[in-house]
Amino acid sequence: MFGEGAPAATPEEQIQSLKTQNQEATNHNENLAVQHAIAVSAIEHGVGAGNLDYYTFLLNSAGEKLKEGEELSAEQVAEIAQEAKSRGVGANGPTSVDPANPPPPIGGDGQVTVEQFSAMTINEKSALFAKNKPLYDQLLAQARQAGTFLPKKRI
């Protein structure tokens, strides 16, 4: 009949369930706090988004070697940041621009129209981003506003 099935949880079971949920939420919040602290540290040390995973890995590896109550020194964190920047994605790291097929040069004054920007391939836009980020940001905003952000397919 109605109401049959799983018996209702006892007050003790409900309390235990709430404690478990609370512990899970606390663990999740602590993980978010650690991720936030690592991201802030990465920004402070100039570690780019492309190197963040490697930076996090290096920090975690160094942290595992510490004894209870020890912390990494500012110098150690700076060294880790330098290593992450030198070995991760960056100026010397991989890129989506094919060196055998570089994008066409930008006009003599270094300016690109919104129409030219909209017609660029992703590789060309990546090259512009690397060469002149403020111009890229300006053109991206204008292309989005004009509704021409997506590149045309080239066959």
Secondary structure as UniProt FT lines:
FT   TURN            2..3
FT   HELIX           11..44
FT   TURN            45..46
FT   HELIX           49..51
FT   HELIX           52..64
FT   TURN            68..69
FT   HELIX           74..87
FT   TURN            91..92
FT   TURN            99..100
FT   TURN            108..109
FT   HELIX           114..119
FT   HELIX           122..131
FT   HELIX           133..146
//
